Structures are given as C-alpha cells and as structure tokens.
Amino acid sequence: MFSKEIVDAIVAAANANGWPASALLAVVECETSGKPFEQDNHTPALLFERHKFYSELQSHKPMKLKDAIKAGLAIPKWSRNTQYKDQGTSAGRLNVIAKARQIDEEVANRAASWGLGQTMGFNAERLHYDNATAMVEELSKGVAEQIEAMVREIKSSKLDRHLIAKDFAKFAKGYNGAGYKQNNYDTRMRNADAVWARRLANGFEAKPSKSVTLLYQSKLKELGYAVGKVDGDWGNLTTGATSAFQRKEGLKITGHPNDETTEHLDSVGPDQAAEPSVARQTATVDDLRTAGSATIAAADKGSLVSKILVGAGAVGGAQQTGILDQAQDMVGKAQTAKAVLDSIHDLAAGLAPYWWVGVIAVGFITWQLYGDVIKRRLADHQAGVHLG
C-alpha cells in the first residue's frame, strides 16, 4: 500500500528527471507494491536470489560456495521451484538473508535486491556506493535514499528513454533481466501505468491500509490523542490526532502515516502522552459554541425545547402550585436514563388528569439531561478527549 509520503516522493523524483510519474510509480508497484521496509521497519524490502549468491560467491569468495550450497542458499541457475520457496513472508526473507550473511555478509548483500526499486546489490559500485553493504546501509535510512538508488540504476542503465516512451518491454528487459517475460513484468508495468495515470489525473490521495490505521489509532489512543472509534477507518479524527502527535513530537506535520511518524510512535511511552493545551483546560461552554461544536448546538436546541415545555406547563397549571412542587420532587429523583423513563411513565399514569404536570416534568427532566450533555462535552474538551 502506497503511503502519501512515498507517492509524493516518487512523483517528485519523476518530475525532477522529466519522466512520467505514472510510469515510475508503475515500476515501484511491480517491484514492491510501495512497501519500503521489512517488518522490522529497518531492513529495506528485499528479495534474496539464490542463483546470484552462487555466482557472486564464485567470483568473490569461492571457498565459501560449498557451505552456501550445503545450506540450500546457493544454486547454479534460477529455478522457480526453489528460488523463493521460503521468502513468502517478511519473517522468511529476514531469516534467509540472516543465514546468508552468516556465510558472507557482503556477498549476501550483493545477491539480493533492495528497497522500493529492488536495486540489486551487485550493482552497488556501478551506482557509486562503496560496496553492497554500504548501499544497504544507505537504503536503510529512508524512502528518499531508496528512490535515489532506483533513479541511479535507471540512469546508469540508460533505461530512462524507455520509461519516457513507456516502452515497458524494453525497460523491463534492461531492469529485470532477459527473463522478464516469465513474470510478465512488461504487461504488469503497462497496466499499472494506466491505473496510476488515472489516479494522478483525478488527484490521487493515498489512503492508509486498515492494518496501518488500526496501528495508529490504537497507539494514539493509548497516548491520549482523540481518534474516536478504533475501527481501521482513517477519518478526520485520526488525521487530526496524527497531526497533533506530529506537532508535539516535532515531526513534519502531514496528518498521514509515514515512516518517520511510525518509527516515532513505536518509540514513545505513556510518559510522553498528549497534554491538553492551556486553551483547552480553560475553555468555556461559550468557547465551544463559538467554535461551532455540533454537540453543544444540539444540546442548546434540546434545552430550548425543554424550557418551552416547562413554560407551557406552568401556564396551564398556574393555579395549582402544590402539584407543581410534587412534579419537581419527582424530577429530582430521575438521575439515570432508566429512571427518567420510569418517572415519565409514572407521571403519565398517576397524574393523567393534570396534563400540564406531565409537560412540566418532561420539560425539567430533558432540561437536566441536556445540561448534563453540555457539562460532559466541556469536561471532555478540557481533558483533550475531543478535537477542535
């Protein structure tokens, strides 16, 4: 799932080089679907190539080739059946690269593709990195570094002309190798380019996945930020809470998830929970009215109706004040929703001849309830539970 940060960065890189943004996005989609890191949020997205480990060990550390073959990590040529059998999950990929690094770290890094653009480690020197290990360390820093590696590879391989022409068959042959047809890279890129072109033309805005949203909502709520219901739906409350967290922690304020914010969320503890501002803590009901609180507005309307009911009942029974006192006593006992309903029912049954008493009782009860709503809304705002 492409985050807004990644889409913006890829579009910026494409524009800077005069390339179609949709085409560059299509390349990334076919390589990693926009996921820059493995599950540890540090290792660049990777795919270990057993046949490359074999050839790279032959070239650089032939004395270690036997151990790699014995470990099942090196094979003479590409094989669909064995190549990626244990790399279907992030945990699997991390496990494989860890085992290969135990044999030889540099050669293992050379035998894998890395980052958003799946840049092969054996291209490191050609792309002006000291070696594959240095390249991987650079790509571990973030999205910008990964996109830079992809741009370098496209330029150094002179594939940019094919990207501009959207000749994805020639591009894929140079970028993915002569066997690109086996994985339909050209067709997949062409289809992805068409989709991205439409998205960009329609003002595409990345929407975080449900799993990412649930992660943010749960952590932000734990830290005291107002996210509303933890339901995996990225709405205005989650955007506002994310912005508030980014502002408090001195991060770039985007209101959307990004690598920097996710990493920061993972590192903060309860002692860094959100603190309500002074303005919130000293706010009044009038402040909420001025700010356009929908809850206060609805409660005000309800209170007005309640007052009208009380006034109408008072006019109807002005000459029987004793019964009015009885109604007020009954209202005072109605403290919960159930008690309210029971009280209204009892009033309706016992005081039927005195219609105006029922009207006054209902008016007082609802007036009290709406007043409680206003008090709770103000208390929540002062505590930082609600936004705005």
Helices and strands as residue ranges (DSSP letters): H 4-17, H 21-32, E 46-48, H 50-60, G 62-64, H 65-70, H 90-103, H 105-110, E 112-114, E 119-120, G 121-123, H 132-139, H 143-156, H 160-165, H 168-176, G 178-183, H 185-201, H 210-222, H 236-248, H 259-267, G 270-272, H 278-281, H 285-290, H 294-316, H 321-332, H 337-350, H 355-383
